[in-house]
C-alpha cells in the first residue's frame, strides 16, 4: 500500500510518530473499538431493560471485527460519508435476528465520538507514560548538574551566571505542570457520547431509562457520564489537543535550547552519538542535532493542530455541517506528533553529552562582565543603586573597549576600591558565588516527586 504523508511513510513515520501510537489510531483499532462500543451499548440497554438480554448476548457473541469486509466497508463509507452505517449493516448481518437490536436509539456521531474518546484515552495513557520517562531523565540530568556553572543568557547575550541544572529544572518544571494538567484532562474530558439524533435521547422515550442507559454505557467503557449530550460542545477534545500542543511547545523549547547549545560557537552540548546520525551528504564533519530539530518541528505542527481544533469547536445548532470532520484528521496526527516529540526528547536527554569545561570557558568569554550586577548590588548600599549602576556601567564600557577583565577595570576606580576593597572585588569576580537561589530551586524541582511521596508537601501546594 502506498503512503502519501509523513505519518504513514515508511521513510518518515518514525520521525513523526511512534509505532505504539500508530497502533492506537490504526484502522484495525478503530474498527475494533467501534465494535466494542456497539457491544457495550447493547449490554447497557439490556441491563436497563431496553432490549432483550438474549439479543445483547447474541450481539456480544457474534460481532466480530475480523469478519468485516474491509473493501466493501471502504467503498460504502466513501458513498455514505461516515463509516458507522456501513459497519452496522455488516455487523447486524453477523448477528442474525439479534442484529435488529444493534445500534438501538443511537446515532452515528454517538458511536464515532465514543470511539474517538476511547482512542484518546489509550493515547493519553501512552503520553502520560512517555512524559513520566522524560521527566525522570530531566530530574537525573538536573541533579547531576546542580553545581555546573554556566552562562545564563537573555536576548542571546550573557546575563548572569546560572547552573546548567537550573536550566534543566526550568524545563522540568513546565513538564511537571503539564503532568498535572494531563491528570485533570483525563478526568474531565474522557466522556461517553450517547444522545441520539438531536442529542435528546428521544428514541428511548421520555422516562429515566434513556439516561440510565448512558450511565451504564459510560460505566461499561470506563468513561465519564456527562451531564448533557456534547455533539456540538467540542471543548473536551479541543482541550485534549490543546494540551498536546502545549506539551509539545514545552518540549520544543528544550529542543531549541539544546540545538543552540550544540552550535559550534557554543559547543556546550552534543546529542548522543550514533554512527551516521545527523550526517551531511557533503560535509563529513557535520553532526546535526536531529532529535532537537524534530522536537522543534513537532511543536510548530502541533500549534496548527490546536488552531484547527479551535476552528472545529464552532459548530452550528445541534449537529455540525463540516467542522466535525476536521477532528478526524487532526486528533490522530496530534497524538502522533507528540508521541514522536517525547520519544526524541527522552532519547536525547538520557545520553546527552555535556561539556562542562566549554560551559566555563564560554562563561569567561566576557572577562567577568557577566558579574556586573553583582558588583553593582555590592556598591549600592554605600553609593545608592543609581550611582552604583552608572559607575559599573562605565567600568563595563571601558573594559569592553580595552579588552581587559572587569575586575582589573574596577580596581582602577578609586571610588569602587574605597567602597569594596580589593579582596571583595576579587570575590565578586567568582561566578559560582553569584548564583542566588538557583541551586535551591533546582533541588526543589528535581526532588519534587520524592517530597510528595514522603508526604512533605501536597503536589498542588509545591511551588
Beta strands, then each sheet from edge to edge (+ up, - down):
strand 1: 149-154
strand 2: 157-163
strand 3: 269-270
strand 4: 353-354
sheet 1: 1+ 2-
sheet 2: 3+ 4-
end
